[in-house]
């Protein structure tokens, strides 16, 4: 190693890095994790919807025409997924076992139209009461945001963007009206033979969620509820190697499209495809719907598990969050705060399905329609001539992809399975000006040895200015920023850590020094960018500039640009990466040790690579 390199870097062996990592655990790199819930409805599978604000699951598949006794028996015998112990919703005012009271429209005309009772006799807008007026009233007013003049019976799921109907609240003859009367859990303690029910938006006039008593022998609607979140997730989940897991259908999609192939060629490719350890790929199924399948009507936006959904249609409506009468078609989906394209899926293309329709035809489903306002009928399945060419997206039963969340590793390392690279949590030591110059950073990474591994480098760039147009991109820092650290465009504040677990203890692992207005160098000189290779004479091409990504700060975070490679102010940092999972074959174990008081416990390593407490004396080998 050169004398110059020794000045800006020290060789880091397993023992020293293990000690450093131990101090990170006890210091600022790893902290105990915490979480908070948001108060919006979440779409779940099997016709269920979860309310985080009440920690309650509603079964939104309609069940009507039952007496109160029959309704109680019905919900007590329900099994949805693995969930039993369903019940009728509480009428409030004391909850289950308490004594409800009559109440009129909670968002009524007094003292002014569209103002709502806050639970204490005060009127405001919007409805902000707790659930004391009943779990159905909360759903109607607080979650669906109705007043005396509205009758909303659908919501936009934040995780998928799908328009989800609360079908159990919809009139069979007009989905924009409420279902009328729905049973609640309580019998009337003072008037035998009667039970409480809620009047939900009857006739579309918004006179909604009023609580009153009725004969228990009357036939009303039923909405079952369950405490806690008991529905399965429906949002698409990112996997490595271009795979996406669809939990509502329990299938894995390969987003790497097979373009312009006949049906026979597509099935032949599926028969021989191997991704990781997964074989037995196939075309998406029509679910036995052997007929010309028209698009769903706009008033029948689907729920996960609907019989009329083929696997491709389920992806279109639920996974990608499309509706029928929409302005354009969405071919991307959210992962945390990022928006990811579904491979190269194009609008208004047909993709092949199975089975064949006949010896000369096969089924295909259309991926929406161009951006035409009120373009109903966007997504259809039809029989196509099998010798024509269309695109194909293959699927596999079950979850066969590798999870992509960042994974903490011994030695102060983080494995990134999406990119199959390992990051060092600790950046290059800063210079006298508070940052590092690009050329010094390249030498530093090139000379590193950590956990026995050499051949470290700076992360690769996609030479793109601004925010990447395609995530995941070929920019390793951008992928870390948006997908690994779950940041949105121009994130404020910026996430610089991720959730992990050590010995069953939830923690947050932070990239050290990644804060302030951090600009992080890539290993890509500007001279190798397409703009410079194309003959540009810009200063960045001729004066030795290099590319970087803004990884933290008050604005413009997540954007890429270039700068003179001599910049070494306090904004410029360098983090090293290594191809593959460096720690995968190591036997090094770093247990989580809590901090007692303000003291740091000194740790050293045995010959077998296991950290043990020796003394409080620090040693860096």
N, C-alpha and C positions, 0 to 999 in steps of 0.2 A: 504494500500500500504506500502511496506517495506521502511525502511530508505534508503537502497541502491538504490532502484528504484527511490525514490524522487530525489536522487542526479543526476541521468542521464535523468530524464524526469519530465515534469510538466503536470498536468492534463489540457487538452485543451477543454474548453467549447465552446458553440456556439458563444457567444459574442466575446471571444478572437480570435477564429479562423476567424470569420467574419472580425474583424479588421485586422488580419494578412493578409487575402485574399485581403482586400482593399488596403493594402500597397503593396501587390504583383502586383496588377493591376497598381498601380501608380509607381512601381519600376521596377525591372528587370525581373520579372516573365512573364509579358505580355507586348508585344511591338506591334506597328502597323505593319501589314504584308505587304510584297511586293512580286512581282512576276516577272518572265522574261520568254520569249518565246525562244524556240529552232527552228532552221531552218531545219526541216526535214518534209517530207510529212507524213500526218496522215490519215489512212483509216477511212472513215465514211460510214454510211449506204446509201441505195438507190443509189448506184453507184457513190458516191461522194468521193473526196479526198481533204483534207485541207492542204494549204501551210501556216504555221505560219509566214514564212519570208515575204510573201506578204499580209498576212491576207486575203487570197482569197480561195474560194472553186471552184474546177474544177468538172464538171460533166463528168465522164469518160466513160459513156455508148455511143457507137458510133452512130452517125447520119450523113449520107453521102448523096451525090447526090442532093444537094440543091443549087439553085442560091443564090446570096448574099441577095437579097430582101427576098426570102423565108427563108433564115437562120435567118435574123433579126426577122421576124415574128415568126418563130419557138421558138426562145429563149425568146422573149417577152411574149409568151403565156405559157411558161413552169411553172408547179407547181411540185416541188419535195419535198415531205414531206409537211411541212408548208411554204416552201420558194417560193416566187414569185420574180419578179424583176431580172431575169437572163439577161445576156447580152453576146455578143461576146467578146472575149479577145482583149485587146488593142494591137495595133502594136507598141506602145512605142513612143519615141522621142517626148514627149509632152503629151502623154497620150490621153485619150478620148477627141476629139475635137481639138487635136493638129495635126500637119502635120508630118506624118511618113516620112521616107526616105528609099530608097533602101539600103539594106545591104546584103552582101554575107554571106557565112558560117562564123559564129562568132568564131568557133574553127577550123581554117583552116590550110593551109600548110605554111603560112608566119607569122613570119619569120622561124618557125620550125614546123614540124608536131605536131598536138595535142595541140597546144598552143591556148589560147583563148583571144579574145578582152575583155579588162577590162571596156569597155564603153568609154574610152578616147583615143582610138587608140593604146593603149599599149597592148602587148600580154603577157599572163602569163598562168599558168596551176595550178589549174583548173579554170573554169569560175567563176569570182568573181564580175561580174558587177551587178549593180542594174537593175531594170526592164525597163530601158530606151530603151532597144532594143526589148521590147515586152514581154507580159505575157506568151506567148507560148515559146519564146526563153528561158525565165527564167526556165520554167518547164523542157524543154529539156536539157539544159546545167547545170544549177545550181542544180536542184532537182534530175534529173535522171543521172546527171554527164556524159553526152555524150561529145565526141569530134568528130573530123572529121573521126575517125576510128571506132566508136561504134554506136550502135542504141539500147540502153537500153530502154525498154518500160514497165518495172516492177520495183517495189521497195519493200523493207522489211519494214512493219509497225512496228514502235518501240514499240507500246503499246501491240501488240498481237504476233509479230513475224511472221505474215502471209505474204506470198509473194503475193502482190497485183498488178494485171495488170492494166495499163492505156489503157484500150481497145480502147478508142477513138483515140489513137496514133498507134494502131496496124493495119497492113495490114490484110485484110480478108483472104488472101492466105498464108501469112507468118507472124506470130506474132513477129518475130525478126526484121521485117522491119518496118519503119515508114509508116503512112497512106498516105503519099504524100502531098496533098495540103489541107490546113484548112483555112477557112475564119477568118478574123479579123474584128474589129469593124468599122474601118474608111473607108469611101469612099475617093476617090481621089479628092482633091479640085481643081486640075489643069487639070484633064483629065476626063471629064464627061463620065459616063457609065462604069467606072472602080472602083474597090475596092481593098483593100489590103488583101493579104493572106500570109500565111507562108508555106514554103516547109519543111515538117517534115520527114527527114530521108528516102526519097524515095529510093527504090531498095536496102535498107540496106547498102548504101555506106557512111552514116554518113554526107552527104552534107545536113545539117539540119538547120531548123528554119531560113532560109533565107527569107527576106521580099521583096515582089515585088508586082506590080499591075497586075490585070487581068480583063478581061471583067466581069462585075457584073452578066452577064447572064450565066457564066460558072457554072458547077455543081461541088462543092468541099465539103469536109468534114466539120462537125460542132462540135465544143467543146464549151459548155456553161460555163460561169463563174459567180460567185456571190461574191460580197464583204462580207467579214467576214466569220465566221465559222458557216455554216447553216446546216451541216449534223449531223445526230445523232451518238452518240458514239457506237462503236462495241466491245470494250475491255470488257472482263468479269469483273464483280464487286463482291467483297467478301461481303457476308452477314453472320449473326450469324447462329448458329445451323447447320453448314455444308452446307449451301446453297450458291449458286452462281447465280447472276443475269446476264442474257445474253441480253443486251439491243438491239442488232441488231434483235433478234427474239422476244423480249419482253416476255421472259419466264424465269422461275426460275428453276434451276437444283438442285436436292438433290444429293450431292456428296457421301452420305452414300449409298454405293452399296448394292443391294439385290443380294447376290451371290448364284450361282448354283440353279436357280429356273426354273421351266417350265413357258411357256408363260401364262398359265391359273393362276398359283400361283402368278406371278408378277402382273397381272391385279387385282387379288383379294386383294393383299396387297395395291395397289394404291387406290382402292376403299375405304379402311378403314384408310388410313394414315392421321394423323393430326400432323402438325408441327406449333407450335405457334397457330395462329388462322386460319391457312390455311387448308382447306379440298380440295376435288376435284382434287387430284393428278392423273396423268396418265402416260402412256408410251410415249416416244417421237414419233412424227408423221413422216410418210414417205412423207407427203405432197401430198398424192394422187398418188404417183409414183408406180403404181401397176405392176412393171415388174422387171426383174433382172437388177439391176443398177450397171453398171461397174464403176470403178474408173475413174475420169476425166483424160484426157490426160495432160501430164506435161505442154503443151503449153496453157492449158485452166484453169489455176489456178483461182479459183472462186472469185466472189465478193459477199458481203452480198446481199441477196435477189434473187440470181440466182435460177431459177426454178428447176434445177436439184439437188438442195440441200435439203435433208431431214433435220430434226432438228439435228439428230446425225451427219450427214455429215457437216452441218454448224459448229457445235461445233468442229469437227475434223480439218477443214480447217481454219476457221476464228478465233474461240475462242482459240484453242490450237496452232494455227500457223503452221500447217503441210502443206507440199506440196506432190505432188504425187510421184515424182521420187527422194525421199530424202534418206539419209543414216540414217535409223532408224525412230522412231516415237516419237513425243513429247506428253507426257500426263500431262504436267504441264503448267502453265501460269503465266505471271508476274503480280504482284500487287505492284505498285510503284517500289521499288528497290529489292523486294523479289520475289522469284520464288516459287509458291505454287503447290503442286500436286493436280490433280483433283481426290480427294478421293483416292481410292485404284485402280483406273483404270489401267489395265494391257495391255500390247501390244499384238496384234493379238487375242484378245478375241472378241466374238460376244456379243452384247447387244441387248435386245429385243426392238422392235418397235411396233407400231400399224398402221393400223388395221391388223386383221388376213388375211392371204392370201387365206385360205380355211378352211374347217372344221378340217383339220389335220395339217395345216401348218400355220406359222406366219412369219412376216418379222423380220429380225435382221440385224444389221450393224456392220461391223468389225472395231475394233479400231486399224487400221494400221497393220504394219508388222514388223518382227524383223529387226535388224540393218543390212540390206544388201545394199551395195552401189547400187544406181540406181534401187531400188526395186519399180518399177512402179506398179500400181494397188494395192496400199496399202489399200485403203478404199472402200469397196463395201457393198451393201445391197443385201441380197438374202433371198429366202424363205427357212425356216428351219422347220424341224419337230417340232410341238408345244410341244411334250412331252419330247424333249431333254432339258437339263438344260444349261442355260447361265446366265450371269449377267444382272441386270436391274438397270438403273438410271432413277428415276422418275422426271417428270417435272410438272410445274404448270404455267398456263397462267398468265402473268403480273409479277410485282415485289412484291413478298409476304414476302421477308426476311427483317430482321431488319438491318439497316445500322450499320457499325462497326467502323466508325471513332471515335476517342477520342472526348469526350464531356466535356467542362468545366462546373463545378458545383460550387455553392456557398460554402463558407467555405474553399477555397483553395483545392478543390477536383477535380478529373478528373474521369469521368465514362468511362469504357472500355467495350462497349457492346459485342465485340467479345468474351471476356472472362467472361462477366457479373461480373466484379469486379470494385471497386472504389479505385483509388490511391490518396494518399496525395502528393501534389506538393512539400512540404517542407520535407527534410529528417530529420533524427534524429540529434540533435545537436552533433557536433564532440567533441571528447575528447582532452586531452592535447597533444596527439601525432598527431593530425590532422585528425584522422579517428575514427572508432568505432570497437570494438571487437564484434564477433558474439553473444556471450552469453549476452552481454549488449543490443545488438540490439533486441534480442528475448524478453527480459524483457521490453524494451521500447515499442515495438509494443503491447505486451500483456497488458500493463497498459494504453494505450491511450483511451481517450474519445474525440470524435470530432463530432460536429453536433448532439449530443445526442447519438451517436453510440459507443458501446464498441465492443469487440471481433475483434479488428484489429490484423493483423499478418504480418509476412514477406512473400514475394511472394514464390510460390512453384517452385521447380526445377524438371527437368526431369532426373537428375543425368547423364547428357551427357557431355562428354569431347569434346571441339571443337565446330564447328558450327552445329546447329540442322540439321538433315537430313530430317526432315518433318516439314514444317511450314504451318499452325499453329502447335505448339508442345504443350506439357504439361508443358513447362517452361514458366511461366508467364512473366518473364523479357525478354526472347527471343521474345515472341510475341509482347511485348511493343516495343522492339528495332526495329524489322523488319517491323511490320505492323502498330503499333500505331505511331511510330516516323519516319517511312519510310526510314530506313537505309538499305544499302546494306552490303554485307560481307566485313569486314575490311574497313568500311566507313571512309573516310578522306576528309573533316572534318565530324564530327559526328553530326547528327541532334539531338538536345535535346529538341525540342519544336514541336508544332503542330498548325495548323491554326484553328481558331475559330471565333466566332462573338459575340459581346455584343451590344445589342440595335442597330443592323444594322452596327456596326463598325467592319471591319476586324481587327483581332488581331493575334498575335502569343503567345501562352501560353508555357512557358518553365518550365521544371522540375528544381527547384532550386538546385544549386551546382552540377548538373550533367554535369561535364566538366573535363578537364584535362585528367587524365588517370584513370577514375573512375571504381573501382570494387565495385559491389553492391551485398550485401549478399542476398542469398535466405534463406528460413526458413528450409532448408533441411540439416540435419547432414549427414556427409559421412557414418556413421555407418548404415544408412537405404538404402544406394544405392545397386543396384544389385551386384556390384563387391564385396562389403564388406559382404553383406548377403550371398554371395556365398562362404565365408570362406577365403577371401584374408587377408593376414597379412601385407599388405602395411601400411606405416606410416599413411596414411590418414584414414585408418580403425581403427587403434589401438590408435591413439593419439588425438582423439577428433577434427578432421577436419570438415569443412562444405563447402558446394558448393556456388559458386558465379558466376556472369556473368560480363564480361567487357562491360560496357555500354557507354564508351566514351574514346577517346585516339587516338594516332597516328597510332596504328596497333593492330591487333588481336581483334578488337572490334566485339561484337556479339558472342564471344566464351565463353563457360562454362568450369569451372575447379573446383578444390577444394584447400583449403588452411587451415593452422592452425586457429582455431577459436579465437585464442588470437591476431591475426593480428589487429592492430589499427593505422597503418600509414595513411598518408593523402590520400591514394587511396581508402580506405575502407569506404563505405557509406551504409546506410540502409533507405529504403523507405517502408512505411506501406501500406497494401492493406486491403480491406474489401469485403466480398462476397456481390454481388448485387449492386444496385444503391442506395447508402445511402441517397442521396438528393432527391430521387423521391417523397417522401411523405412530404418533408419539405416545408414550406411557406417562407423560407428565400429568400430574393431577394437582389442581389448585383449589382447595376447598374454600368456601365462603366463611370468613371469620368476622364476627361483628366487632364493632368498635365500642370499647367501654370507656366512657368519659371522653376526654380529648386525646388520649394517648394512642399511639400507633404501636401495634405489636410487631416486633421484628421477626422475620421469617427467613429460614435458610432451607436449602434443599439437600436431601439425602442422596446417596449414590444411586438409589433406585428411581430417583426423580420425583419423590413425594415430598411436598412441603411440610415441615413441622416447625413448631414454635421452639426456638433456641434461646433467644435473648432479645433485648431491645436494641442491641447494637446493629446499626445499619452496615451492610457490606455490599458494595457494587464491584463485582469481579472484573 
